[in-house]
Amino acid sequence: MSLNNKRIIKIQVYILAYNRVKYLRKSLDSVLSQNIENYSVILSDNSTNNEVENLIKLNYINKKNFVYKKRYPSLSSSEHYHQVLNEVSSDYFMIFHDDDIMGKNCIKNLFNHLEVNPDLVACGANGIMFYDSNTKFKKRFIKSKKEILLNYPEDIAKRYLLFGEVAPFPSYLYRKNIIKNLTPGNDEGKYSDVSFIIKISKLGKILWDPNTYIFYRKHFEQDSFMTQIHHSKKLVNFICQNTKFSKYSSEVSFFRFKMLSNKMKNIKIISKKSTNIKRNVKILFRIFIFSPFNIFLRLIIWKIYFKLRLFKKYFFN
């Protein structure tokens, strides 16, 4: 069945908006200009101000197949996802971001994969990451030129734990009839999208298309720019509960060590003031709580840490 057939099952694309009107116009225009028919675009505005609403009323309110929904009062990120999933009424849907850009044939090509492969519960695509602060930097999410079929939750979890190549979350097209009862995790914080994809993979196969269909914007307003230990810890707990990985698995240990080292890069290990107890306790807390090492190695790290402080105090002060 052709996607341009008037009898085709409708596809809904939800765009989640939150106080980022400066990026929204390009994102919305790219979704509205898809090379298909009989799909609808729903802008779910979870903003705490009226900037997005004013832009929509001025430029988009009379657009064909476009629906604007204002969330009032503003919902939490998790509640927003829940609300969107509860509202989906089509057989296929996407959840897109207000700061990303969609290629013209994105939905059409993703739909073709799901139509040909009834075993697939979702299909993701390759994307190009770019930074607002560095226009010359561009990076493909997936380097492989072949389609990647993911059969089990462990296949996806392993790629995230080892910081491997993954399809960006906004690129997924889902089957509604298979995942209608699923919701993003409440307890994984900024990694709720990862837990959501892992849950879906427990219901069926997921395909990643190596072709580039979206452009993923990175900027300092995103949660992904923040490395927070407690979010990482929640993701580890979720993976250990929903896959065959345990907290002693090498993949989990690698992830914990990598996230810990990333966080420590943002903190000066040796405080300029040796009496700064609050900073030292904060650093030690991160080492002990999230460290992949056993208690013996943690004590050694603690000892080395204080040795370095003494060295700093007596030779550089």
N, C-alpha and C positions, 0 to 999 in steps of 0.2 A: 504493500500500500504506500503510495506516494505521500510525502509529508505535505505537499501542496494540494492534495485532494481535499475538497470541502467537507468530506465526511470523516476526515481524519480525527482521531482522538486529540482533544485539546491539550496543549502544554502550557503550564503556568511558570513564569519566571518571577520570583520574588527578589526584589532589591532591598536589602536592609540598609536603612539610612540612619545616621546619627551625627548630627552637628558638623557635617563635612560638605557643606554646600559648594565649596570651591572645586571639589573633584566630581561632584554628582552629575553635572551636565554632560560631561564626556562619557561617563559610565552609562547614563540613561539613554543617550543618543545611540550608543553602540548596541544596546539591547533592543531598542525600538527599530533599528534598521536591519534586523536579521533577515536573511534571504529565504524566508518561509512565510506561510500564511497560517491562519487559524491558531495563533498562540496569543496569550495575553501577558501583559507586564503589570505587576502589582508592586507599587512602591510602598514599603512599610516604613513609615517615618517614626522613629523612636527618639527623635531629637528632644532636647530640653528647651529649645528656642523655636522661633517661627521662621527662620531663614529658609529652610527647605520648603516649608509650606508656601511661602511667598514666591519662591522660584517656580514651583509647580503651578500655582494659580496663574502666574503671569505667562508661562510658556507651554505648559503641557496638559492642562486640565481637559482640553477638548480633543486630545489625541485619540486615534482609533485604538481599541483594545488596550487602553491604559486605565488603570485604577489607582487612585491615591487613598491611602489609609493612614490616618494620624493616630498614634498610640498616646492616649492621655488617660492617666498620667504616664510618664515614661517608665518603661519596664526594665528590669535587669536584663543582661545579655541572655541568660538562660531562659527567662520568661518570654523574651522576644522570640527565640527559636521555637519554644513550645507553642506560642500563639500562631506563628506562621504554619507550623506543621498541622495544627488543628484546623486551619482554614483551607488547606489545599484540597481542591475538588477535582482536579484533572488526573489523568492516568500517569502523566509524567510531569516532573517539576524540577526546577533549579532554584538554588538559593545563592544569589549573587551579592557582591559587595558594592557599596556606593563609591568606592575609590578605584575600582578596576575597570578594564576595558575589554569588551568582547569582540572577537573577530566575526565577520559577517556570516560565515557558514558554520559557526560553532554549534548551535542547537541542531541544525539539520544533520550534520555529520555525527553528532553524539546519538541522535535519535536513530539513525540508520544502524548503528552498532546494536542498540537494544532491540530493534525490530528483527534483525537477522539472527541474534543470539538470545533466545528466550530464557536461557539459564542465567543471564546477567541480571543482577539487581540494580546495578549502577554502572555508569561509564564516566571516567574522568579524562581530562585532556592535558596535554603539555601546555606550558605557558612560558612567557618571558618575563623575568623579574627586572624591574627598573627602579631607580631611586630618584626622588625629587632633587636630592642634594647633589647627585652626580649623574648628569644626563648621558654621559659616555658609557656608564656601566650598564651592561645588559647580560643576563644570564638565563639560560634555559633550565627549567626545572628537571627535565629528563633528557639525558644525552643519547639514550638508545634510539635507534631508528625503527625498532620493531615494536609491535604491540606487546604489552605486558599484561598477562592474565594472572590474577591473584585469586587463588582457590580457597585459602584459609585465613583466619584472623592473624595467625602468626606471620604470614607473608607480609602483611601491612605493618604490624607492630614492629617487626624486625627492622624494616626500612626507617621507621621513625626513631627507633632506639639507637641505630647506628648512623643517624643523620644521613641516610642515603637519599637517592632520588625519588621524589614523590610527586604525584599530581596535585596541584594547588586546590584547596577546598572549593573555591568558587567555580571550578570547571566541571563539577559533577552534575550529571543528569540522572535522576532517580526514577524508579518505578514506584508509583504511589501505592499500588495494591499489595506490594510486598512489605513496605516499610511504614505503613500507615500508623502502626502502633508504637513506633520507635520515637524517642525524643533524645536530643543531645543530653549528655551527662550533666547532672547538677553539680557535681563535686570535682570536676577536673579543671575548673577555672578557665584560663585562656586556652587550654588544650581540649576543650569540649568538642571542637571539630574533629580532632583525632579520635577521641572515644566514640563519636558518632559514626565515623567511617568503619571503625573496628566492629561495632555492633552490627552494622549492615552486612559486613563481610561474613558474619556468622549465619546469615540467611541465604547466601548465594555467592556467586562469583562476581568479581569486579574487573573491568577492563580499563586499561590506561592507553589512550591513543597517543602516539609519539608526535603527532602533528600539533603545531602551535595554534591554539584557538583563543587564548586569552592573554592579556597583558596585565601583570600583577604589580601594582604600585606599592613601593615601600616608602614609608615616611615616619616621622617621629611621633605621630599621633596614634600609631597602632600599638596594640598590646604586645605584639611580637617583638617590639623593640625592648621590652622589659624582661629581664631574666629574673624570675622569682622562684626561689627554692620551694616554697610551699606548693606552687602550681605543679612543678616538676615532680614533687613527691606524690601528689594526688594522681598524676598520670601513671607513675610507676605502680602505684597500688591498683589502679584500674586495670592495667595490662596484666598484672600478676593474677588478678581475680577472673579475667575474661579470656586468657590465653594459656598456653602450656608453659609460658615463661614463669620463673620464680625470681625472688629478689636476689638469689645467688647465681642466676644465669649470667653468662659473660656479657650478653647484650645489654642486660639491665645494669650491670656494674659499669660498663662503658658509658652508658647514658648518664648515670649518676655522676661519674667522675668528670665527664665532659661539661655537664651543666654546672657542677661545682666550680670547675676551673674557670668557666666563662664568667661566673659571678665574682670570683676572687680577683679577676682581672680589673674589675671595676672598683675594687677596694684596695687601699694601700695596706698591705699586710702588716707592715711595721709602722705604727702610729708615730707621728712626729713628737707627740707628747706621750711619754711612757706611762703617765698617770691616767691616760684616757681609758678607764676601765670599761666604760659602756661599749666603745668600739671593739675592744679586745674580746669581751664576752659575746658580742654579736658575731664576730668572726669564728670563734670557737664553737658557738652554737651551730653555725652552718656546717662546719667540718664534722661535728659529731652526729648531727641529725641526718644529714643527707649523704655523708661519705659512704662509698661502696666498700670501704675497708672494714675489717673486723676490729674488735675493741683493742687488741694489742697494737695494731698499726696506727690506730687513732691516737693512742697514748704516745707513740713515737713522734707522730706529727705534732702533737701538742708540745712535746719536749723540745723539738726542733724550733717550733714557733717562738718559744720563750728564750731559747738560746740566741735566736736572731735578734730579738728585742734587746737582750743584754749587750750583744755585739754592737748594735746600733747606738745604745746608750753610752757606752764607754769609749767608742772609737770615732763616733761621728758627731757627738754633741759637744 
